[in-house]
Amino acid sequence: MPIWVVMTAQAANQYLRTKVLTATPEQLQMMLFDGALRFAEQARLALQSKNFEQSYDLISRVQRILLELQCSLKHDIAPDLCGKLAALYNYSYRKLIEANVRHDVASLDAAINILKYQRETWAMLLDQLGKQKAAAVAKGLDMPEPSEKMEASISLQG
């Protein structure tokens, strides 16, 4: 293998390691959804091409990510929400088992659809959190109120 390929792979691994170690818990959650969807899509291709060993490995990765997502639920903080999410993750996990055992793309697609929905929901939540954090920071800034003198000093001429 050429040295540049090895060095590129090492750089990519280092980048990913740094990204994970510096990510917020919210960003880590998004990375889990992204990874699960990436592996699930790859598993779909493997199933369609009847490469069952590869599809098994990829679906197993998605299952491990679902277990991680389920273990990260904080039932003591939001028991109702966590119960509903746990049910979704359990259903998806069962669909992944069906996909593996029966080599069934439709079962895999059912799990993928739930993961996509959860990822979209999480992305909207992160967007809202970002806006709230930005608003909180903006409120903390000591900015003078606009005045006529300030507005008069602003010139639109180049």
N, C-alpha and C positions, 0 to 999 in steps of 0.2 A: 504494500500500500504506500503510495507517495506520502512524503513527509508533510506536504501542505494539507492533505486530507486529514491526517492525524492532528495537526495543529489546529485546523478549523474545527474539528470535533471537540478538541480540548477547550478551545475558546468558547464554543457554544455551551458546553457543559458548565464552564466557569460562569458564563453570563446567566444561565438558568439558576445556578446555585446562588449567585448574588441576588437575583430577582426574588427568589423564594425567601432568602434570609432577611431581605429588607422590606418585604411586603407586609401590609397590614393584614389583620385577620380577615377583613372583608375582601381584600385582593386575593388572599390565599383561597378563599371560598370560590371566587370567580375562576381561579386557575384550575381548581378541581372540576368545575363544570366544563371548562374548556377542554381539559384533558379527557374527561369522560366522553364528551361528544366526539373528539378527534378519534379516540380508540374505537368508539361505536361505529363511526362512519367507515373506518378501516375494516372493522369486523364485517360490516355489511358487504363490502367489496370482496372480502375473503369468502364469505358464505356464498355469494353469487358465483364466484369462480370455483366453488366446491373445494376450497383449501380449508378443510375443517380443522386441521391442527392450528393453523394461524388464527382462524376465527375463534377457536377455543381460547387461545392465549390472550387475544385482544378483548374478548368478552369478559374473561377473568379479570383483566385490568379494570374494566368498567365496574365490575362487581366490587372490587376492592375500594374503588373510589366511592361507590355508593355506601359501602360500610363506613368509610371515613366520614362522609357527609352525615350519616345517621348518628355516628358517635359524637359528632360536634354539636348536636342539638342540645339545647339547654332547657330541659323540661321543667326545671325549678323556676325559670324566669317567665316562660310563656308556654304553659302546659298544653293549652288548646292548639295553638299554632304548631308546636312541636309534634303533637299527636297526629295532626293532619299531614305534616311533612314526613313523619315516620311511615305513615300509611302509603304515601306516594312512593317513597324509597323502597318499601317492602314490595309493592306491586311491581315496580320497575325491576327489582332484583329477581322476582319470580318470572317476569317476562324474559329476562336475560337467561335464566336457567332453561326455559322453554326453547329459546333460540339456540342454545348450545346443544341440548339433548335432541331436539327435532330438526335442527339445521333450518330453522324457520325465520326467514327474513321479516315476516309480518310481526312476529313477537319482538324481534329486535327493534323494528320501527316503532312499536308501541312504547318501548323504553326510551328510545331516542326522542320521541315527541314530548314525553314528560320532562326529560332532561333539557330540551330546548326551551320549553315553557319556563322551567325553573331558572334557567340561565337568564332569559329575558327579564323575568321578575327581579332577579338579583341585580341585573344591570340597571334597571329603573331605580331600585333601592340605593345603589351606589351613587347614582346621579343625584338623587334627593339628598343623600348624606353630604355629598360634595357641595351642593348648594347651601345646605344648612351651615356647614362649617365655614364656607366663604362668607355667608351673611354674619355669622358670629364674629369672624375676624374683622369684617368691615365695621361692625358696630363698635369694636374695641379701638379702632383707629381714631386718633385725635385730629379730625379734619375740620377746618373752619367751614361755616355755612357760606354758600355763595353770596356775594354782595354785588351791588352795582359797580363799585370800583373794580372788583375782580373781573367782572364780565367786560367792563370797558377796556381792561388791559389785554384782553384776548383779541388777537388780530387774526383774521383769516387770510391776510395777504401773505404771499410767499416771500 
